[in-house]
Amino acid sequence: MKEIIKQLILDSLKEEASFVVEHPADISKGDYSTNVALVLAKKLKQNPVDFAHSLVVEIQKNLPDTISKVEVAGPGFINFFLSPKFFAESLKEILKTDEEFGKKPLQESDVWAIEYGSPNPNKSMHLGHMRNVITGVTLCNLIEWGGGKVVREMVDNNRGIAIAKLMWGYLVCGKKDGGRVEDILYWQSHKNEWHTPESSGKKPDRLMDEMYVKGASECEKPEIDKKVREMVVKWEEKDPVIWELWATVLDFAHQGQNETLKRLGARFDYVWHEHEHYEEGKRYVKEGLEKGIFKKLEDGAILTNLESYGLSDTIVQKNDGTALYITQDIALTDLKKKKHNAHHQVWVIGPEQSLALEQLFAVCEQLGIGKREEFLHVSYGYVSIKGQGKMSSRAGNVVYADDFFDEVKTKVEEIMKERIVGEEKGSIAEKIAHGAVVYEMLKAGRTKDISFDIEKALSFEGDSGPYLQYAHTRAISVLRKAKEEGIEMSGGVKIENSDSPLTKILYRFPEIVEEAFTLKAPQLVVTYLTELASSFNGYYANTIIIDKANLQESSTRLAVVSAFATVMKNGLTILGIPVPEKM
């Protein structure tokens, strides 16, 4: 409809012009509003109100029956009011398309490879990882709804000194009896003497997190640090026993992290393992050197040349011939492009990597891997918990994702203890907790730092995930009750009763999805759904929906409720928020 109105205005003007068509904040002022008269009156040196009135006369000559009237308002805005017929047809469209409403057809030629998650396998996931995953999941969903074909990727950074510290920590500190062993051959033949997640009673990744901390502490001693670095060398030489220990600790770490990722709704189509491609980067450095893209410094290190991009230069290979993160990232970017034939590559990574990624994108363009506009860094803000200040590993106040999720879930169970009973209690509480966490992470905007307020996140009164979930379950309950009483939608929608405040919001959903897709801004969906839920709750409170004395009225009202349930469910699906059937 927005495009129809734009074209109506352009046809009336008979010339090109740049103007805005948007929804007024107050729906009583109209369904769409434009500033075209204000923009052009200044250019034509006319009074904006007079010009607006003359333009309305022209617009009304070709007014479709989906628009009931056009008015001039304020200093020269033009407001459009949609007709009851439009709202009746929009309801029918929602009911007809159901879970496809708001979704664009899949474009096989528009492939998005999106990397998110990717926790280092020497630690448990914390609150920052949680925001990364939620951002990634929602972005993937949003792009799929926008018609893009999405490949969900994760990178397993499974080698290097950090992993060696984990291996050392498990070797020397992981025995069940607390004894110290540095002989890896002894470990190989006596594995049953070492802790497993089952024997320790700890989640697999949490056990490995503790082993890494102990290994890193051990490396503060120079003689131990030397031994751990020797493990890295032996690993690169593919020493079979070292690789056996390496595989053991990583298997534990991945088991635990995968549980957390699944809990957050993450799934992946492909996982890149660093040990499979890390050596490839040096070939690209050699190629860049030969082409004159890079330059060798006097000490032998190899440096980029990014002055034309307005970026500072960075080393791509150290003077001892060893690679850096950017070295293997160059190779991985090319591998990704060739593997998926992606038109867009997206990195969901924190803002601290902004410069490094800009340098990577520029180098990849120089090497002919792809154009910079094909690469996109989607960053996000930092997370803290209200009243706990900034989190820090060194300060020891990092909040683990699972612990935080469990805390929210426990509070849900306390709030809902009289409403949820039986075997479903845990499952429903998990879904509500999930909704609370996702909403709170997304509502402020992707790049803003947030201080998570658990009490506010669990409010059922508005501006929360549970508020949206409860509005949906309330609608489902109404539809269920109507069915039990033998009252069903007839398929017909009574036109004169179809333009309620709720229907004036429902039809906007595809516009919101498109805008959120274009801007990569899921908070727009959050804001829309919150307004929609508020409107539905007002409709529910002030409308007799099931009226046996007037089945035609009930049929139309049930159609409105059903359309609301569909749109709310579709929106929650985009956000990755579970939709419980009852609460």
Secondary structure, DSSP 4 states (H G I P E B T S, - for coil): -HHHHHHHHHHHHTS-----EE--SSGGG-SEEE-HHHHHHHHHT--HHHHHHHHHHHHGGG--TTEEEEEEETTTEEEEEE-HHHHHHHHHHHHHHGGGTTPPPPEEEEEEEEE-----TTS--BHHHHHHHHHHHHHHHHHHHTTEEEEEEEEE---SHHHHHHHHHHHHH-BTT------HHHHHH-GGGB--HHHHTS-HHHHHHHHHHHHHHHTTSHHHHHHHHHHHHHHHTT-HHHHHHHHHHHHHHHHHHHHHHHHTT---SEEEEGGGTGGGHHHHHHHHHHTTSSEE-TTS-EE---GGGT----EEE-TTS-B-HHHHHHHHHHHHHHHH--SEEEEE--GGGHHHHHHHHHHHHHTTS--GGGEEEE----EEETTS----TTTT-PPBHHHHHHHHHHHHHHHTTTT--STHHHHHHHHHHHHHHHHHHHTT-TTS-EEE-HHHHT-SSSSSHHHHHHHHHHHHHHHHHHHHTT----S---GGG---TTHHHHTTHHHHHHHHHHHT-THHHHHHHHHHHHHHHHHHHH-----TT-HHHHHHHHHHHHHHHHHHHHHHHHHT----S--
